[in-house]
Amino acid sequence: MAKRFEIGDVVCAKVSPSIALVVRLYAHRIYYCTLQNQPNANEQVYFERELKPYEGSTIASDN
């Protein structure tokens, strides 16, 4: 199974699409993300199905 997002991609959680996240690490089918403008904030962890491309980013949207 190929991963959908690469390290450094800007994404958002489907439950809070207004908050930009940056993919920091992908391991064991889990994405580890940090807040875009707050790299020292606590890391957030998501499964691929919980994420979507951030609307302001250069990633094409499937929706």
C-alpha positions in Angstrom: 0.0 0.0 0.0 1.5 3.3 -1.1 1.4 6.3 1.2 -0.8 9.2 0.0 1.2 12.1 1.5 4.9 12.8 1.6 7.1 14.3 4.3 6.7 18.0 4.2 3.2 18.0 2.6 0.7 20.4 4.1 -2.5 18.6 5.1 -5.4 19.0 7.5 -7.5 16.7 9.6 -11.0 16.1 8.2 -12.5 17.1 11.6 -10.7 20.5 11.7 -10.0 21.5 8.1 -9.0 25.1 9.0 -5.8 24.0 10.8 -2.8 23.4 8.6 -0.5 20.5 9.5 2.8 19.5 8.1 3.7 15.8 7.7 6.8 15.2 9.7 7.0 11.4 9.5 5.2 8.4 8.1 5.7 5.1 9.9 3.7 1.9 10.2 0.7 3.5 8.3 0.5 6.5 10.7 1.2 10.1 9.9 3.0 12.2 12.5 2.2 15.9 11.9 3.1 19.3 13.4 1.1 22.5 13.3 2.3 24.5 10.3 3.3 27.7 12.1 4.2 26.1 15.4 6.8 23.4 14.9 7.5 23.2 18.7 3.9 22.4 19.5 2.9 18.8 20.5 2.9 16.4 17.6 -0.4 15.1 16.3 -0.9 11.5 15.0 -3.4 10.5 12.3 -4.3 7.6 10.1 -4.4 8.4 6.3 -8.2 8.2 6.3 -8.3 11.1 8.8 -6.3 13.5 6.7 -7.0 15.5 3.5 -4.9 18.0 1.5 -5.0 21.5 3.0 -7.0 23.8 0.7 -4.3 26.4 0.5 -1.6 24.0 -0.5 -0.3 22.8 -3.9 -1.6 19.3 -3.4 -4.5 18.3 -5.7 -7.7 17.4 -3.9 -9.5 14.1 -4.6 -12.8 15.6 -3.4 
